[in-house]
Each structure stands twice: as structure tokens, then as C-alpha cells.
Amino acid sequence: MENLGYEILHGASLILLFMFIVLFSKMVNDFLTPYKVDDELTHKDNVALSTSIGGYFCATTIIYIGALLGPSQGILMDLLFVGGYTIFGIILLNISRFINDKLILYKFSNVKEIIEDRNVGTGAVQFGSYIASGMIVAGAIHGEGGGVHTALAFFALGQMALIAFAWIYNRITPFDIHEEIEKDNVAAGIAFGGTLVAVGIILMKGASGNFISWKYNLSFFGMDVVLVFILLPVVRIFFDKVIIPRAALNHEIQFDRNLGAGFLEMIMAISFSAILFFSMS
């Protein structure tokens, strides 16, 4: 009974901590945005922003879980450790937001597309970018043997890899991602955003784990980055030629703006990354 009481108290304290973390993440986001989030979500029913914000809160949850996983050190120490690293992770997440806005969808103003044009395709890319960055942060803060400096290093490396893959993705598609998304092509935004989530899964794997040495952990991370850059484009080609052989994926997304094709590309990319994550553990 004593152990049961401790487990209930421990679980309740972590749930209350998560509620505080969600409130903190919202306050940070509200402070850093040049528009009134609540007004856009309720009075203006801005679906593009709600899609983006949904990704932000998913990323917050992922970061919290990344800090939470690991051996318990007692209620007080768990609250301090999990809370401290999650707040640190949320700060990194908001830094990644500005980095990705400037370097992933860099040909237009993300704020204009989300707020003025209510572009759901842009919201979908931001959704994927938030979750991918949240996974990178979760991986960077998870594990033992490191510290703030190692978390910052692998966060920076993960963000660079995410940006590099976004550039590669734009190169392997026969259309310009920015141009299609700016033309309100939601299917293109969903496919691209889902692929960013898939990349984030693998980068989380590369950044997580106990810190052994710079040589060991960087080699491990580098191997996962190479796998992402090689295998995810191959999966896209496989999906195009095998899963929907009677139609061209690029045509469905670019010209028909087929939301189903966008969702299928997203699901296939995420599914493959999940299998790769667990098969390479």
C-alpha cells in the first residue's frame, strides 16, 4: 500500500508538472508571436494557425516525454530534472521555429501566409517542422552522461540536418515546394510536413542515448543522418512506383492537389522512419 501511495503521488505530480509545462509553452509562444493567438484561433477560426499550433503542442509533449524517460530519482528530483530540461527544451523549440521559418520555407513570409492568407499548407509544414524539432530536442536531452553542452551540440546538428534534408527534398521533387505552398497547395504542404516528421524520428534516434564520447556519439548520429538522406528519397520513389503505380505522385500533388496523395506520402514516410527507428535500436 505504501508503494502504491508513492506511485499515485509520483504520477499525479508529473501530470501537474505537465499541465504547468503546457501553460509555460503557450505563454512563450504568445510572447514571441506578432499576432494575438487566441483571437486568431477563436474569433477568426484560423485553421492554418491551429494546424501549426497543434504541432507546437505535440512537440512540447514529445520534449516532456524525452525528459521524463529514465530512472526515477525521487519525486522532488524528478520534478526538478524533468521540469528543468523540458523548459530548456521549449526554449530550444522556439529557437528552432525562427531558424526553420528562415531556412526551410525561406522564399516567403510564414507569418503572412498563416495570418493573412490562412494558408493551411504552410500550417502543415510548420506542424511537421515543430514535431521534427521537438523530436530532435527530446533526443538531445534524453540519456545520461552528457549535459547542457551536449544537448546544445546535438540540437544544432539536428537542425542543420533537418534544413539540409528540406533542401534535398525540394531538389528531388519536380516542382518548387515554396511555389506550390504559396499557391495554397495543401497536399504539397501535408506531404512535405509529414516527411519532416519522418526525418525528425531518425534524427531523434541519432541524438538520443547515453553520452559515451564525442567520437562515438557523433559517429552514431552521422550514420543516422546518412540513412535519412539516402533512404527516405528511395522510399518516396518506391511509394510512387509501387504503391500507386497507375498515377504519378508528383502529378497528383502538384496539379490535382490531391489531399489523399499528400496524406499517403506523409504516412509512408513516417511509417518507414518508425520501422527504421526500431529495427536499428
Sequence and secondary structure as in RCSB ss.txt:
>XXXX:A:sequence
MENLGYEILHGASLILLFMFIVLFSKMVNDFLTPYKVDDELTHKDNVALSTSIGGYFCATTIIYIGALLGPSQGI
LMDLLFVGGYTIFGIILLNISRFINDKLILYKFSNVKEIIEDRNVGTGAVQFGSYIASGMIVAGAIHGEGGGVHT
ALAFFALGQMALIAFAWIYNRITPFDIHEEIEKDNVAAGIAFGGTLVAVGIILMKGASGNFISWKYNLSFFGMDV
VLVFILLPVVRIFFDKVIIPRAALNHEIQFDRNLGAGFLEMIMAISFSAILFFSMS
>XXXX:A:secstr
 HHHHHHHHHHHHHHHHHHHHHHHHHHHHHHH SS HHHHHHTS  HHHHHHHHHHHHHHHHHHHHHH S    H
HHHHHHHHHHHHHHHHHHHHHHHHHHHHTS SS HHIIIIIS  HHHHHHHHHHHHHHHHHHHHHH SSS  HHH
HHHHHHHHHHHHHHHHHHHHHHSSS HHHHHHTT HHHHHHHHHHHHHHHHHHHHHH S    HHHHHHHHHHHH
HHHHHHHHHHHHHIIIIISTTS HHHHHHTS  HHHHHHHHHHHHHHHHHHHHHT 
